[in-house]
Amino acid sequence: MALFGLFGNKNKEKEREDIIEEKVIPQETVNEEVNSDSSAADDSEKSTTLDEGLKKTKRSFFEKLSRAIVGKSTVDDDVLDGIEEALITSDVGIDTTSRIIERLEARVAKDKYLNTSELNSILKEEIAELLNVGSSTTPQTYDFTKKPYVIMVVGVNGVGKTTTIGKIASQLKSQGKKVILGAADTFRAAAVDQLTIWSERAGVDIVKQSMGSDPASVAYDTVQSAVSKDADVVLIDTAGRLHNKVNLMNELTKIRNVMSKVVPDAPHEVLLVLDGSTGQNAYQQAKEFTKATDVTALAVTKLDGTAKGGVVVGISDQFQIPVKFIGVGEKINDLKIFNKKDFIDSLFK
């Protein structure tokens, strides 16, 4: 990676082209994507319930679990193997699955006779324990005593990062909060355009600069504007950086540093957005982003379209970072504040 620093300024632009996964999205596509989300939110239909959003994961997991315990009255090695398969194929992850199986084995050894009918309640207990990141069932969403409350949002292209920002802004605006967006993904015109459309839909201000501007400069201006306008929350969009390019990841540090010059303890939160449908790739992204910056919360999107909802449990456990939001549909209110009890109850309902 150190080789990137040897080529001097004349290769700076080429460096960025190599590092940034720049997907050229036609303007009409950007409009269609945002209009789809917004119109869905504005119609008379109710938002997607948690049960509906986790339907594919539940169906996949319990079909495998049922096969594991069919004809069995007690939990034996075959049942444990079946549980292990069900967890891994739901993308709970190998490490987290191993911990769950070890705990189940300990219970079997202790109780000698463990009925398969007790499995659901036991698994619920074990998964709840693994999701005990933080002290409360529902993590504190925002600390409005810090004004403005600054959130830096990170994640690779295509995970729903900009859409997540738009939905959070819309929800906060509906609660009467003053929100300002910062379009610090200056490498892709489509990203700025999409965030601009979301700002208009939500009725919130946006700070942006011309294509190719310094992202840190945009972040600085955004926080400064928020202070002058007495805003409650700042949401900073950052470039969809490839998770295996440490060189460009270091820009996150620069963005953090310039914001803290305006608000000393900013950012108050670094929200990593992950696409739940990508399974193991989401783990790799989390690994690289946690190396690059101090991630404090997770938003796991697109859970309604996948049977890999176990990724919520695995990533939170493996990286010891609380899940703050989960996305279970296209509507604005389908981005839900994560509640551990509700999630587990829905998963095992």
Contacts in CASP RR format, 6 or more apart in sequence:
PFRMAT RR
TARGET T0000
AUTHOR 0000-0000-0000
METHOD contacts of the structure
MODEL  1
MALFGLFGNKNKEKEREDIIEEKVIPQETVNEEVNSDSSAADDSEKSTTL
DEGLKKTKRSFFEKLSRAIVGKSTVDDDVLDGIEEALITSDVGIDTTSRI
IERLEARVAKDKYLNTSELNSILKEEIAELLNVGSSTTPQTYDFTKKPYV
IMVVGVNGVGKTTTIGKIASQLKSQGKKVILGAADTFRAAAVDQLTIWSE
RAGVDIVKQSMGSDPASVAYDTVQSAVSKDADVVLIDTAGRLHNKVNLMN
ELTKIRNVMSKVVPDAPHEVLLVLDGSTGQNAYQQAKEFTKATDVTALAV
TKLDGTAKGGVVVGISDQFQIPVKFIGVGEKINDLKIFNKKDFIDSLFK
1 246 0 8 1.000
1 247 0 8 1.000
4 15 0 8 1.000
4 247 0 8 1.000
5 247 0 8 1.000
7 15 0 8 1.000
15 247 0 8 1.000
16 187 0 8 1.000
16 248 0 8 1.000
19 241 0 8 1.000
19 242 0 8 1.000
19 245 0 8 1.000
19 247 0 8 1.000
19 248 0 8 1.000
20 187 0 8 1.000
20 188 0 8 1.000
20 239 0 8 1.000
20 240 0 8 1.000
20 241 0 8 1.000
20 242 0 8 1.000
20 248 0 8 1.000
21 156 0 8 1.000
21 157 0 8 1.000
21 240 0 8 1.000
21 241 0 8 1.000
21 242 0 8 1.000
22 157 0 8 1.000
22 187 0 8 1.000
22 188 0 8 1.000
23 157 0 8 1.000
23 158 0 8 1.000
23 188 0 8 1.000
23 190 0 8 1.000
24 188 0 8 1.000
24 190 0 8 1.000
25 188 0 8 1.000
25 190 0 8 1.000
26 190 0 8 1.000
27 190 0 8 1.000
27 193 0 8 1.000
29 190 0 8 1.000
30 190 0 8 1.000
30 193 0 8 1.000
30 194 0 8 1.000
30 197 0 8 1.000
31 197 0 8 1.000
33 163 0 8 1.000
33 194 0 8 1.000
34 163 0 8 1.000
34 194 0 8 1.000
34 197 0 8 1.000
34 198 0 8 1.000
34 201 0 8 1.000
36 330 0 8 1.000
37 163 0 8 1.000
37 167 0 8 1.000
37 330 0 8 1.000
37 331 0 8 1.000
37 332 0 8 1.000
38 201 0 8 1.000
38 332 0 8 1.000
40 330 0 8 1.000
40 331 0 8 1.000
40 332 0 8 1.000
41 47 0 8 1.000
41 170 0 8 1.000
41 330 0 8 1.000
41 331 0 8 1.000
41 332 0 8 1.000
41 333 0 8 1.000
45 331 0 8 1.000
47 329 0 8 1.000
47 331 0 8 1.000
47 332 0 8 1.000
47 333 0 8 1.000
47 334 0 8 1.000
48 304 0 8 1.000
48 328 0 8 1.000
48 329 0 8 1.000
48 331 0 8 1.000
48 334 0 8 1.000
49 328 0 8 1.000
50 328 0 8 1.000
50 336 0 8 1.000
50 342 0 8 1.000
50 343 0 8 1.000
50 346 0 8 1.000
51 58 0 8 1.000
51 346 0 8 1.000
51 349 0 8 1.000
52 304 0 8 1.000
52 328 0 8 1.000
53 303 0 8 1.000
53 304 0 8 1.000
53 305 0 8 1.000
53 328 0 8 1.000
53 329 0 8 1.000
54 303 0 8 1.000
54 304 0 8 1.000
54 309 0 8 1.000
54 328 0 8 1.000
54 343 0 8 1.000
54 346 0 8 1.000
54 347 0 8 1.000
55 304 0 8 1.000
56 304 0 8 1.000
56 305 0 8 1.000
56 306 0 8 1.000
56 307 0 8 1.000
57 90 0 8 1.000
57 303 0 8 1.000
57 306 0 8 1.000
57 307 0 8 1.000
57 308 0 8 1.000
57 309 0 8 1.000
57 310 0 8 1.000
57 347 0 8 1.000
58 346 0 8 1.000
58 347 0 8 1.000
58 349 0 8 1.000
59 307 0 8 1.000
60 89 0 8 1.000
60 90 0 8 1.000
60 307 0 8 1.000
61 86 0 8 1.000
61 87 0 8 1.000
61 90 0 8 1.000
61 307 0 8 1.000
61 310 0 8 1.000
61 347 0 8 1.000
62 86 0 8 1.000
64 82 0 8 1.000
64 85 0 8 1.000
64 86 0 8 1.000
64 89 0 8 1.000
65 82 0 8 1.000
65 83 0 8 1.000
65 86 0 8 1.000
65 119 0 8 1.000
67 82 0 8 1.000
68 78 0 8 1.000
68 79 0 8 1.000
68 81 0 8 1.000
68 82 0 8 1.000
68 83 0 8 1.000
68 85 0 8 1.000
68 86 0 8 1.000
69 79 0 8 1.000
69 116 0 8 1.000
69 119 0 8 1.000
72 78 0 8 1.000
72 79 0 8 1.000
72 116 0 8 1.000
73 115 0 8 1.000
73 116 0 8 1.000
74 113 0 8 1.000
74 114 0 8 1.000
74 115 0 8 1.000
74 116 0 8 1.000
75 104 0 8 1.000
75 108 0 8 1.000
75 114 0 8 1.000
75 115 0 8 1.000
75 116 0 8 1.000
75 119 0 8 1.000
79 116 0 8 1.000
79 119 0 8 1.000
80 101 0 8 1.000
80 104 0 8 1.000
80 105 0 8 1.000
80 108 0 8 1.000
83 100 0 8 1.000
83 101 0 8 1.000
83 104 0 8 1.000
83 119 0 8 1.000
83 123 0 8 1.000
84 97 0 8 1.000
84 101 0 8 1.000
87 93 0 8 1.000
87 96 0 8 1.000
87 97 0 8 1.000
87 100 0 8 1.000
87 101 0 8 1.000
87 310 0 8 1.000
88 94 0 8 1.000
88 97 0 8 1.000
89 307 0 8 1.000
90 307 0 8 1.000
90 308 0 8 1.000
90 309 0 8 1.000
90 310 0 8 1.000
91 276 0 8 1.000
91 279 0 8 1.000
91 280 0 8 1.000
91 282 0 8 1.000
91 308 0 8 1.000
91 309 0 8 1.000
91 310 0 8 1.000
91 311 0 8 1.000
91 314 0 8 1.000
92 100 0 8 1.000
92 310 0 8 1.000
92 311 0 8 1.000
92 313 0 8 1.000
92 314 0 8 1.000
93 280 0 8 1.000
93 283 0 8 1.000
93 310 0 8 1.000
93 311 0 8 1.000
93 314 0 8 1.000
93 318 0 8 1.000
95 314 0 8 1.000
95 317 0 8 1.000
95 318 0 8 1.000
96 130 0 8 1.000
96 313 0 8 1.000
96 314 0 8 1.000
96 317 0 8 1.000
96 318 0 8 1.000
99 130 0 8 1.000
99 317 0 8 1.000
100 123 0 8 1.000
100 126 0 8 1.000
100 127 0 8 1.000
100 130 0 8 1.000
103 126 0 8 1.000
104 122 0 8 1.000
104 123 0 8 1.000
104 126 0 8 1.000
107 114 0 8 1.000
107 122 0 8 1.000
108 114 0 8 1.000
114 122 0 8 1.000
120 348 0 8 1.000
123 348 0 8 1.000
124 344 0 8 1.000
124 345 0 8 1.000
124 348 0 8 1.000
127 313 0 8 1.000
127 344 0 8 1.000
127 347 0 8 1.000
128 340 0 8 1.000
128 341 0 8 1.000
128 344 0 8 1.000
130 313 0 8 1.000
130 314 0 8 1.000
130 316 0 8 1.000
130 317 0 8 1.000
131 313 0 8 1.000
131 316 0 8 1.000
131 317 0 8 1.000
131 323 0 8 1.000
131 340 0 8 1.000
131 343 0 8 1.000
131 344 0 8 1.000
132 340 0 8 1.000
133 316 0 8 1.000
133 317 0 8 1.000
133 320 0 8 1.000
133 321 0 8 1.000
133 322 0 8 1.000
133 323 0 8 1.000
134 322 0 8 1.000
137 339 0 8 1.000
137 340 0 8 1.000
137 341 0 8 1.000
138 337 0 8 1.000
138 338 0 8 1.000
138 339 0 8 1.000
138 340 0 8 1.000
139 297 0 8 1.000
139 322 0 8 1.000
139 323 0 8 1.000
139 324 0 8 1.000
139 338 0 8 1.000
141 324 0 8 1.000
141 337 0 8 1.000
142 149 0 8 1.000
142 172 0 8 1.000
142 233 0 8 1.000
143 149 0 8 1.000
143 268 0 8 1.000
144 177 0 8 1.000
144 232 0 8 1.000
146 265 0 8 1.000
146 268 0 8 1.000
147 230 0 8 1.000
147 231 0 8 1.000
147 232 0 8 1.000
148 180 0 8 1.000
148 223 0 8 1.000
148 226 0 8 1.000
148 227 0 8 1.000
148 231 0 8 1.000
148 232 0 8 1.000
148 233 0 8 1.000
148 234 0 8 1.000
148 263 0 8 1.000
149 232 0 8 1.000
149 233 0 8 1.000
149 234 0 8 1.000
149 268 0 8 1.000
149 269 0 8 1.000
150 223 0 8 1.000
150 226 0 8 1.000
150 233 0 8 1.000
150 234 0 8 1.000
150 236 0 8 1.000
150 259 0 8 1.000
150 263 0 8 1.000
150 266 0 8 1.000
150 267 0 8 1.000
150 268 0 8 1.000
150 269 0 8 1.000
151 168 0 8 1.000
151 233 0 8 1.000
151 234 0 8 1.000
151 235 0 8 1.000
151 236 0 8 1.000
151 267 0 8 1.000
151 268 0 8 1.000
151 269 0 8 1.000
151 270 0 8 1.000
151 271 0 8 1.000
152 219 0 8 1.000
152 236 0 8 1.000
152 238 0 8 1.000
152 252 0 8 1.000
152 255 0 8 1.000
152 256 0 8 1.000
152 259 0 8 1.000
152 267 0 8 1.000
152 269 0 8 1.000
152 270 0 8 1.000
152 271 0 8 1.000
153 161 0 8 1.000
153 164 0 8 1.000
153 165 0 8 1.000
153 235 0 8 1.000
153 236 0 8 1.000
153 237 0 8 1.000
153 238 0 8 1.000
153 270 0 8 1.000
153 271 0 8 1.000
153 273 0 8 1.000
154 161 0 8 1.000
154 238 0 8 1.000
154 240 0 8 1.000
154 241 0 8 1.000
154 252 0 8 1.000
154 270 0 8 1.000
154 271 0 8 1.000
154 272 0 8 1.000
154 273 0 8 1.000
154 289 0 8 1.000
154 293 0 8 1.000
154 295 0 8 1.000
155 161 0 8 1.000
155 238 0 8 1.000
155 240 0 8 1.000
155 241 0 8 1.000
155 243 0 8 1.000
155 272 0 8 1.000
155 273 0 8 1.000
155 274 0 8 1.000
155 285 0 8 1.000
155 289 0 8 1.000
156 240 0 8 1.000
156 241 0 8 1.000
156 242 0 8 1.000
156 243 0 8 1.000
156 285 0 8 1.000
157 188 0 8 1.000
157 240 0 8 1.000
158 240 0 8 1.000
158 275 0 8 1.000
159 273 0 8 1.000
159 274 0 8 1.000
159 275 0 8 1.000
159 278 0 8 1.000
159 285 0 8 1.000
159 301 0 8 1.000
160 273 0 8 1.000
160 275 0 8 1.000
160 301 0 8 1.000
160 302 0 8 1.000
161 237 0 8 1.000
161 240 0 8 1.000
161 273 0 8 1.000
162 185 0 8 1.000
162 191 0 8 1.000
162 194 0 8 1.000
162 195 0 8 1.000
162 198 0 8 1.000
162 237 0 8 1.000
163 194 0 8 1.000
163 198 0 8 1.000
163 301 0 8 1.000
164 271 0 8 1.000
164 273 0 8 1.000
164 299 0 8 1.000
164 301 0 8 1.000
164 325 0 8 1.000
164 335 0 8 1.000
165 181 0 8 1.000
165 195 0 8 1.000
165 198 0 8 1.000
165 235 0 8 1.000
165 237 0 8 1.000
166 181 0 8 1.000
166 195 0 8 1.000
166 198 0 8 1.000
166 199 0 8 1.000
166 201 0 8 1.000
166 202 0 8 1.000
166 235 0 8 1.000
167 332 0 8 1.000
167 334 0 8 1.000
167 335 0 8 1.000
168 235 0 8 1.000
168 325 0 8 1.000
168 335 0 8 1.000
169 179 0 8 1.000
169 181 0 8 1.000
169 198 0 8 1.000
169 199 0 8 1.000
169 202 0 8 1.000
169 204 0 8 1.000
169 235 0 8 1.000
170 198 0 8 1.000
170 201 0 8 1.000
170 202 0 8 1.000
170 332 0 8 1.000
171 332 0 8 1.000
171 333 0 8 1.000
171 335 0 8 1.000
172 179 0 8 1.000
172 232 0 8 1.000
172 233 0 8 1.000
173 179 0 8 1.000
173 202 0 8 1.000
173 203 0 8 1.000
173 204 0 8 1.000
177 232 0 8 1.000
177 233 0 8 1.000
178 204 0 8 1.000
178 229 0 8 1.000
178 230 0 8 1.000
178 231 0 8 1.000
178 232 0 8 1.000
178 233 0 8 1.000
179 202 0 8 1.000
179 204 0 8 1.000
179 205 0 8 1.000
179 231 0 8 1.000
179 232 0 8 1.000
179 233 0 8 1.000
179 234 0 8 1.000
179 235 0 8 1.000
180 204 0 8 1.000
180 205 0 8 1.000
180 206 0 8 1.000
180 207 0 8 1.000
180 222 0 8 1.000
180 225 0 8 1.000
180 226 0 8 1.000
180 229 0 8 1.000
180 231 0 8 1.000
180 233 0 8 1.000
180 234 0 8 1.000
180 235 0 8 1.000
181 195 0 8 1.000
181 198 0 8 1.000
181 199 0 8 1.000
181 204 0 8 1.000
181 205 0 8 1.000
181 206 0 8 1.000
181 207 0 8 1.000
181 222 0 8 1.000
181 234 0 8 1.000
181 235 0 8 1.000
181 236 0 8 1.000
181 237 0 8 1.000
182 195 0 8 1.000
182 206 0 8 1.000
182 207 0 8 1.000
182 208 0 8 1.000
182 218 0 8 1.000
182 219 0 8 1.000
182 222 0 8 1.000
182 234 0 8 1.000
182 235 0 8 1.000
182 236 0 8 1.000
182 237 0 8 1.000
183 191 0 8 1.000
183 192 0 8 1.000
183 195 0 8 1.000
183 196 0 8 1.000
183 206 0 8 1.000
183 207 0 8 1.000
183 208 0 8 1.000
183 209 0 8 1.000
183 218 0 8 1.000
183 237 0 8 1.000
184 215 0 8 1.000
184 216 0 8 1.000
184 218 0 8 1.000
184 219 0 8 1.000
184 222 0 8 1.000
184 236 0 8 1.000
184 237 0 8 1.000
184 238 0 8 1.000
184 239 0 8 1.000
184 255 0 8 1.000
185 191 0 8 1.000
185 192 0 8 1.000
185 195 0 8 1.000
185 215 0 8 1.000
185 237 0 8 1.000
185 238 0 8 1.000
185 239 0 8 1.000
185 240 0 8 1.000
186 192 0 8 1.000
186 209 0 8 1.000
186 210 0 8 1.000
186 211 0 8 1.000
186 212 0 8 1.000
186 213 0 8 1.000
186 214 0 8 1.000
186 215 0 8 1.000
186 218 0 8 1.000
186 239 0 8 1.000
187 211 0 8 1.000
187 212 0 8 1.000
187 239 0 8 1.000
188 239 0 8 1.000
188 240 0 8 1.000
189 211 0 8 1.000
191 237 0 8 1.000
191 239 0 8 1.000
191 240 0 8 1.000
192 208 0 8 1.000
192 211 0 8 1.000
195 206 0 8 1.000
195 208 0 8 1.000
195 237 0 8 1.000
196 206 0 8 1.000
196 208 0 8 1.000
199 205 0 8 1.000
199 206 0 8 1.000
205 225 0 8 1.000
205 229 0 8 1.000
205 231 0 8 1.000
207 218 0 8 1.000
207 221 0 8 1.000
207 222 0 8 1.000
207 225 0 8 1.000
208 218 0 8 1.000
209 217 0 8 1.000
209 218 0 8 1.000
209 221 0 8 1.000
215 238 0 8 1.000
215 239 0 8 1.000
215 251 0 8 1.000
215 254 0 8 1.000
215 255 0 8 1.000
216 251 0 8 1.000
216 254 0 8 1.000
216 255 0 8 1.000
216 257 0 8 1.000
216 258 0 8 1.000
217 258 0 8 1.000
219 236 0 8 1.000
219 255 0 8 1.000
219 258 0 8 1.000
219 259 0 8 1.000
220 258 0 8 1.000
220 259 0 8 1.000
220 261 0 8 1.000
220 262 0 8 1.000
222 234 0 8 1.000
222 236 0 8 1.000
223 234 0 8 1.000
223 259 0 8 1.000
223 262 0 8 1.000
223 263 0 8 1.000
223 266 0 8 1.000
224 262 0 8 1.000
225 231 0 8 1.000
226 234 0 8 1.000
227 262 0 8 1.000
227 263 0 8 1.000
234 266 0 8 1.000
236 255 0 8 1.000
236 259 0 8 1.000
236 267 0 8 1.000
238 251 0 8 1.000
238 252 0 8 1.000
238 255 0 8 1.000
239 248 0 8 1.000
239 251 0 8 1.000
241 248 0 8 1.000
241 249 0 8 1.000
241 251 0 8 1.000
241 252 0 8 1.000
242 248 0 8 1.000
243 284 0 8 1.000
243 285 0 8 1.000
243 287 0 8 1.000
243 288 0 8 1.000
243 289 0 8 1.000
244 284 0 8 1.000
244 288 0 8 1.000
246 288 0 8 1.000
246 291 0 8 1.000
246 292 0 8 1.000
249 288 0 8 1.000
249 289 0 8 1.000
249 291 0 8 1.000
249 292 0 8 1.000
249 293 0 8 1.000
250 292 0 8 1.000
252 292 0 8 1.000
252 293 0 8 1.000
253 292 0 8 1.000
253 293 0 8 1.000
256 266 0 8 1.000
256 267 0 8 1.000
256 293 0 8 1.000
259 266 0 8 1.000
259 267 0 8 1.000
260 266 0 8 1.000
269 296 0 8 1.000
269 297 0 8 1.000
270 293 0 8 1.000
270 294 0 8 1.000
270 295 0 8 1.000
270 296 0 8 1.000
270 297 0 8 1.000
271 295 0 8 1.000
271 296 0 8 1.000
271 297 0 8 1.000
271 298 0 8 1.000
271 299 0 8 1.000
271 324 0 8 1.000
271 325 0 8 1.000
272 285 0 8 1.000
272 286 0 8 1.000
272 289 0 8 1.000
272 290 0 8 1.000
272 295 0 8 1.000
272 297 0 8 1.000
272 298 0 8 1.000
272 299 0 8 1.000
272 321 0 8 1.000
273 298 0 8 1.000
273 299 0 8 1.000
273 301 0 8 1.000
274 282 0 8 1.000
274 285 0 8 1.000
274 286 0 8 1.000
274 298 0 8 1.000
274 299 0 8 1.000
274 300 0 8 1.000
274 301 0 8 1.000
274 311 0 8 1.000
274 315 0 8 1.000
275 281 0 8 1.000
275 282 0 8 1.000
275 300 0 8 1.000
275 301 0 8 1.000
275 302 0 8 1.000
276 282 0 8 1.000
276 300 0 8 1.000
276 301 0 8 1.000
276 302 0 8 1.000
276 303 0 8 1.000
276 306 0 8 1.000
276 308 0 8 1.000
276 309 0 8 1.000
276 311 0 8 1.000
276 312 0 8 1.000
277 302 0 8 1.000
277 303 0 8 1.000
277 305 0 8 1.000
277 306 0 8 1.000
277 308 0 8 1.000
278 285 0 8 1.000
278 308 0 8 1.000
279 306 0 8 1.000
279 308 0 8 1.000
279 311 0 8 1.000
282 300 0 8 1.000
282 311 0 8 1.000
282 315 0 8 1.000
283 311 0 8 1.000
283 314 0 8 1.000
283 315 0 8 1.000
283 318 0 8 1.000
286 295 0 8 1.000
286 298 0 8 1.000
286 315 0 8 1.000
286 318 0 8 1.000
286 319 0 8 1.000
286 321 0 8 1.000
287 319 0 8 1.000
289 295 0 8 1.000
290 319 0 8 1.000
290 321 0 8 1.000
295 319 0 8 1.000
295 321 0 8 1.000
296 321 0 8 1.000
297 321 0 8 1.000
297 322 0 8 1.000
297 323 0 8 1.000
297 324 0 8 1.000
298 315 0 8 1.000
298 316 0 8 1.000
298 321 0 8 1.000
298 322 0 8 1.000
298 323 0 8 1.000
298 324 0 8 1.000
298 325 0 8 1.000
299 323 0 8 1.000
299 324 0 8 1.000
299 325 0 8 1.000
299 326 0 8 1.000
299 327 0 8 1.000
299 335 0 8 1.000
300 309 0 8 1.000
300 311 0 8 1.000
300 312 0 8 1.000
300 315 0 8 1.000
300 323 0 8 1.000
300 325 0 8 1.000
300 326 0 8 1.000
300 327 0 8 1.000
301 326 0 8 1.000
301 327 0 8 1.000
301 335 0 8 1.000
302 327 0 8 1.000
302 329 0 8 1.000
303 309 0 8 1.000
303 312 0 8 1.000
303 326 0 8 1.000
303 327 0 8 1.000
303 328 0 8 1.000
304 327 0 8 1.000
304 328 0 8 1.000
304 329 0 8 1.000
304 334 0 8 1.000
312 323 0 8 1.000
312 326 0 8 1.000
312 338 0 8 1.000
312 343 0 8 1.000
315 321 0 8 1.000
315 323 0 8 1.000
316 322 0 8 1.000
316 323 0 8 1.000
322 338 0 8 1.000
323 338 0 8 1.000
324 337 0 8 1.000
324 338 0 8 1.000
325 335 0 8 1.000
325 336 0 8 1.000
325 337 0 8 1.000
325 338 0 8 1.000
326 335 0 8 1.000
326 336 0 8 1.000
326 338 0 8 1.000
326 343 0 8 1.000
327 334 0 8 1.000
327 335 0 8 1.000
327 336 0 8 1.000
328 334 0 8 1.000
328 336 0 8 1.000
END
